[in-house]
Amino acid sequence: MRSRFLLMFTALLVGFVCSPAIQAQADDVPRYEIGAHLTTITKPDFRGSGTAFGIGGRFTFNLNRSVALEAVTNFFPQNCRFCGFNADNSGNLTQGLFGIKAGKRFHRWGIFGKARPGFASFSEGAGRYVATGTGGPFPFSFDQSRLTHFAMDLGGIIELYHSKHIVTRFEAGDTLIRYGRRDASFPIMDATGGVTLVNFTVPAETRHNFQFSAGVGFRF
């Protein structure tokens, strides 16, 4: 429900700002922006949910007063192990998001909706048990490698304009991550007292993750 509301809100904003009357306004804002920010994301883990803290950067190209194209990268350095079932969101997280910002800009502040597709890459997201061939009571090891998923960032932005060149910005929204269908295995004890691997398939799913960012930018 929340993601559908955000999508409808963003679509309405885009439709409003792309009208001929809005496009006819003079573009008196700086064309380019670069910014840095702190960000948090709350994502599922074995405790129910956990919040990770990260840093990020942004480049914005203002098409006019109301519509802009943006590229955002975020990095969450916490090396979270076994954060989700089959470790599919373990390790540190890198995001790359590319899309549109659209809304209304006033003299000292602005309010916008955002829709930015991209990717979410977990450094240890692909985890699996493999046989070591050494025998013993537990002849398996758990290997982890990078796994990248499609992501979509939907939400809202508030900007405060301290001067023509300096802006403070706050963002909040739902970062949807699409986890694809994947094969997995899990060790269990068999009837003889040994340990064997049981193979199974984890179905694809989309998870919702609340994300908040705050930072400053330079316009030129």
C-alpha positions in Angstrom: 0.0 0.0 0.0 2.7 2.5 0.9 4.7 1.8 -2.3 1.6 2.3 -4.4 0.8 5.6 -2.7 4.4 6.8 -3.4 4.2 5.7 -7.0 0.9 7.5 -7.5 2.2 10.6 -5.8 5.3 10.7 -8.0 3.2 10.2 -11.2 0.9 13.1 -10.3 3.9 15.4 -9.6 5.5 14.4 -13.0 2.3 15.1 -14.8 1.9 18.4 -13.1 5.4 19.8 -13.8 5.5 18.6 -17.3 2.5 20.7 -18.4 3.2 23.4 -21.1 2.6 26.2 -18.6 5.3 24.9 -16.2 7.8 24.2 -19.0 7.3 27.8 -20.3 8.7 29.3 -17.1 12.2 30.8 -17.3 14.9 28.4 -15.9 16.5 30.7 -13.4 18.0 28.0 -11.2 21.6 26.7 -11.6 21.8 23.9 -14.2 24.1 21.5 -12.2 24.3 20.3 -8.6 26.7 18.1 -6.7 26.0 16.9 -3.2 27.0 14.7 -0.3 24.8 13.1 2.3 24.4 10.7 5.2 21.8 8.0 4.7 20.1 5.2 6.6 18.2 2.1 5.4 16.1 -0.2 7.4 16.0 -3.7 5.9 14.9 -7.1 7.0 17.2 -9.4 9.1 16.8 -12.3 11.5 15.7 -9.9 14.3 12.9 -8.6 12.1 14.6 -5.4 10.8 17.9 -3.6 11.2 19.1 -0.1 10.3 22.4 0.5 8.5 24.2 3.8 8.2 26.0 5.0 5.1 27.3 7.9 3.0 26.6 8.9 -0.5 27.0 11.4 -3.3 24.7 12.9 -5.9 24.8 14.6 -9.2 21.7 16.6 -10.4 21.0 18.1 -13.9 18.1 20.6 -13.7 16.0 20.5 -16.9 13.9 23.5 -15.6 12.6 24.8 -12.3 10.5 21.7 -11.7 12.2 18.7 -13.3 15.7 17.3 -12.8 17.6 14.1 -13.7 19.7 12.6 -10.9 22.3 10.0 -10.3 22.9 8.9 -6.7 25.4 6.4 -5.2 25.4 5.2 -1.6 27.7 2.9 0.4 26.9 1.2 3.7 30.2 0.0 5.2 28.7 -2.3 7.9 29.7 -5.9 7.1 26.5 -7.6 8.2 26.7 -11.4 8.1 23.7 -13.6 7.8 21.4 -10.6 7.7 18.7 -12.4 5.8 17.4 -15.8 4.9 20.1 -17.6 2.8 22.3 -14.5 3.5 20.8 -12.7 0.5 21.4 -9.2 1.9 24.6 -9.9 3.9 27.8 -8.0 3.7 28.1 -4.3 2.9 25.6 -2.6 0.6 26.3 -0.4 -2.5 23.5 1.4 -4.3 23.4 3.1 -7.6 20.1 4.9 -8.5 19.3 7.0 -11.6 16.0 8.8 -12.3 13.9 11.8 -12.0 13.0 14.5 -9.4 9.9 16.5 -10.1 7.9 19.0 -8.0 7.5 22.7 -7.0 10.3 25.1 -6.3 9.7 28.3 -4.2 12.0 31.1 -3.3 13.6 29.6 -0.2 12.5 25.9 -0.4 11.2 23.2 -2.7 9.2 20.0 -2.5 9.6 17.1 -4.9 8.8 13.5 -5.6 11.4 11.1 -6.8 11.4 7.9 -8.9 14.9 6.4 -9.3 15.5 2.8 -10.6 18.9 1.2 -10.2 20.6 -1.5 -8.3 21.4 -2.7 -4.8 24.6 -4.8 -4.5 25.4 -6.9 -1.4 29.1 -7.9 -1.1 28.2 -11.3 0.5 24.7 -11.6 -0.8 25.2 -15.0 -2.6 25.7 -17.6 0.1 25.9 -21.4 -0.3 27.2 -24.5 1.5 29.7 -26.5 -0.4 31.3 -29.8 0.3 34.9 -29.6 1.5 35.8 -33.2 0.7 37.6 -33.5 4.0 35.1 -35.8 5.9 34.5 -35.3 9.5 31.2 -34.4 11.4 30.6 -31.3 9.2 32.3 -31.6 5.8 30.9 -28.4 4.4 31.9 -24.7 4.3 29.8 -21.7 3.7 30.9 -19.5 0.8 29.6 -15.9 0.2 30.1 -13.7 -2.9 28.6 -10.5 -4.3 25.0 -10.5 -5.5 23.3 -7.5 -7.2 19.5 -6.9 -7.4 17.2 -4.5 -9.2 16.1 -1.6 -6.9 13.6 1.3 -7.1 13.7 4.4 -4.9 10.3 6.1 -4.5 9.6 8.9 -2.1 9.8 12.6 -1.4 12.4 15.4 -1.1 12.5 18.7 0.7 15.1 21.3 -0.2 16.2 24.5 1.6 17.9 27.2 -0.4 20.4 29.1 1.7 21.8 31.0 -1.3 21.9 30.6 -5.1 24.6 28.0 -4.7 24.1 26.2 -1.4 21.2 23.8 -0.7 20.3 21.6 2.2 18.3 18.5 1.3 16.2 15.8 3.1 14.9 12.7 1.5 12.6 9.9 2.7 11.1 7.0 0.8 10.7 3.4 0.1 13.6 1.6 -1.5 12.2 -1.5 -3.2 14.7 -4.4 -3.8 13.7 -7.2 -6.1 15.4 -10.5 -4.9 15.4 -13.0 -7.8 14.6 -16.7 -7.6 17.6 -18.6 -6.4 18.7 -22.1 -5.5 19.9 -22.8 -1.9 21.0 -25.6 0.4 21.0 -26.2 4.1 22.8 -28.9 6.1 20.7 -31.3 8.2 21.4 -34.4 10.2 20.3 -37.6 8.6 19.0 -40.8 10.1 22.6 -42.2 10.4 23.8 -39.2 12.4 25.7 -37.7 9.5 25.2 -34.3 7.9 23.8 -33.9 4.4 22.8 -31.0 2.3 19.2 -30.4 1.4 18.6 -28.4 -1.8 15.7 -26.1 -2.2 14.6 -23.0 -4.2 13.9 -19.6 -2.7 11.2 -17.8 -4.6 11.6 -14.3 -6.0 10.2 -11.5 -3.9 10.2 -7.7 -3.5 11.1 -6.2 -0.1 10.3 -2.7 1.1 13.1 -0.8 2.9 12.6 2.6 4.5 15.5 4.9 3.6 16.3 8.5 4.8 19.0 10.8 3.7 20.2 14.3 4.7 22.9 16.3 3.1 24.2 19.5 1.5 24.8 20.4 -2.2 26.5 23.0 -4.3 24.7 24.4 -7.4 26.6 25.9 -10.3 
